[in-house]
Amino acid sequence: PEVKELLGELSGRVQSLAQVQSRILASDDLGKVDFAAYLADIAAALHRMYGNGHIALRLDLDAPLTLPVQRAGPLALLVYEVVLNAFKHAFPDAGRGEVFVSVDAADDYPTIIVQDDGVGFERGLGGMGTTLIRELALEADVDVATRRRDGGGTRVAIRLKPEPTL
């Protein structure tokens, strides 16, 4: 069962990259991708796989978020890991709850927010996904802040650093 679960997660990562590639090819500008649309796709796919009828998904992705292709790949994998962690770990024993994914593009540094109202995380605990998130954050040039929410749950804010200018 553990191997089957790991292979499923690896398959999800590959599918995540394939969805970004699909969005790029569907775009008029092959150098950019509509990342907000990708977020909706991946959150919905993970909800179908792990929601189990007891976890609701709420999205607020009205803010536009268009990214260069080079940044979209590692960021896609990072977001996949964060949303996957929320679905898999926030609601043990088939607990009921909600995962919320949004984009806040109110300033020059757009922020992708993934939060849940589950059990919350414990500092110092983490597996392969946590290590992968750290490495992908460096590659995508983003800051990742994770904190327990008052009243329960976890909030992960992925803040994009400005694009370098040439």
C-alpha positions in Angstrom: 0.0 0.0 0.0 2.8 2.5 0.8 4.5 1.9 -2.6 1.1 2.3 -4.4 0.6 5.6 -2.5 4.1 6.9 -3.4 3.6 5.9 -7.1 0.3 7.7 -7.1 1.9 10.8 -5.7 4.7 10.7 -8.3 2.2 10.2 -11.0 0.4 13.3 -9.7 3.5 15.3 -9.9 4.1 14.3 -13.5 0.5 15.1 -14.4 0.9 18.5 -12.7 3.8 19.4 -15.0 1.8 18.0 -18.0 -1.1 20.4 -17.1 1.3 23.4 -17.1 2.6 22.3 -20.5 -0.9 21.9 -21.8 -1.8 25.5 -20.6 1.4 26.8 -22.3 0.5 25.1 -25.6 -3.1 26.4 -25.4 -1.8 30.0 -24.9 -1.2 32.6 -27.6 2.2 33.4 -25.9 4.3 30.3 -25.5 6.5 32.1 -23.0 3.8 32.6 -20.4 1.2 30.5 -18.7 -2.1 31.4 -17.0 -1.2 30.1 -13.6 -4.5 31.0 -11.9 -6.3 28.6 -14.3 -3.6 25.9 -13.5 -4.3 26.4 -9.8 -8.0 25.7 -10.4 -7.2 22.6 -12.4 -4.8 21.1 -9.9 -6.9 21.9 -6.8 -9.9 20.3 -8.4 -7.9 17.2 -9.4 -6.5 16.7 -5.9 -10.0 17.3 -4.5 -11.3 14.5 -6.7 -8.5 12.2 -5.6 -8.3 12.9 -1.8 -11.5 14.8 -0.9 -13.4 11.6 -0.1 -16.7 13.4 0.2 -15.7 15.0 3.5 -13.4 17.8 2.5 -14.8 20.8 0.7 -12.8 22.8 -1.8 -13.2 26.6 -2.1 -11.3 28.7 -4.7 -10.8 32.4 -5.1 -8.8 32.7 -8.2 -10.3 35.7 -9.9 -7.0 37.7 -9.7 -4.9 37.2 -12.9 -1.6 35.5 -12.4 0.4 35.1 -15.6 3.9 33.7 -15.2 6.9 33.0 -17.4 7.2 29.3 -18.3 10.5 28.9 -16.5 8.9 29.9 -13.2 5.6 28.1 -13.7 7.2 24.6 -13.8 8.8 24.5 -10.3 6.0 26.6 -8.8 3.4 24.2 -10.2 5.2 21.3 -8.4 5.5 23.4 -5.2 1.8 24.3 -5.2 0.9 20.6 -5.9 2.8 19.5 -2.8 1.2 22.1 -0.6 -2.4 21.4 -1.7 -1.6 17.6 -1.5 -0.4 18.0 2.0 -3.6 19.8 3.0 -5.8 17.1 1.6 -3.7 14.2 3.0 -2.8 15.5 6.4 -5.2 18.1 7.7 -8.1 15.8 8.2 -7.1 12.5 9.7 -9.7 9.8 10.4 -12.0 11.2 7.7 -12.6 14.5 9.5 -14.7 17.1 7.8 -13.2 20.4 6.7 -12.3 22.7 3.9 -9.3 23.5 1.8 -9.1 27.1 0.4 -6.9 28.1 -2.5 -6.6 31.8 -3.5 -4.4 34.3 -5.3 -3.9 37.7 -3.8 -2.4 40.0 -6.5 -3.2 43.3 -4.7 0.5 44.4 -4.9 3.6 43.8 -7.0 4.2 40.5 -5.2 1.4 38.1 -5.9 0.7 35.6 -3.2 -0.8 32.1 -3.6 -2.6 31.1 -0.4 -3.5 27.5 0.6 -5.2 27.1 3.9 -7.3 24.5 5.6 -9.3 24.3 8.9 -7.9 20.9 9.8 -5.7 19.8 12.7 -2.7 22.1 11.9 0.9 21.1 11.4 3.6 20.5 13.9 7.0 22.2 13.5 9.8 19.9 12.9 7.7 17.2 11.3 7.9 16.7 7.6 8.8 14.2 5.0 9.7 14.2 1.4 7.0 16.7 0.5 8.4 19.3 3.0 12.0 18.9 1.6 10.7 19.1 -1.9 8.7 22.3 -1.1 11.9 23.9 0.3 13.9 23.1 -2.8 11.2 24.1 -5.3 10.8 27.4 -3.5 14.4 28.2 -4.2 14.0 27.2 -7.9 10.8 29.2 -8.3 12.2 32.2 -6.5 9.4 32.4 -3.9 9.1 32.8 -0.2 7.0 30.2 1.6 5.5 31.0 5.0 3.7 28.3 6.9 1.8 28.9 10.1 -0.9 27.4 12.3 -4.1 29.3 12.0 -5.9 30.6 15.1 -8.8 28.2 15.7 -7.1 25.3 13.9 -5.7 24.6 10.5 -2.7 25.6 8.5 -2.0 28.6 6.2 0.7 28.5 3.6 1.5 31.7 1.8 3.7 31.5 -1.3 4.8 35.0 -2.1 6.4 35.5 -5.5 9.5 37.7 -5.6 9.7 40.2 -8.4 10.8 39.1 -11.8 14.4 40.1 -12.5 14.7 42.8 -15.1 17.3 42.7 -17.8 
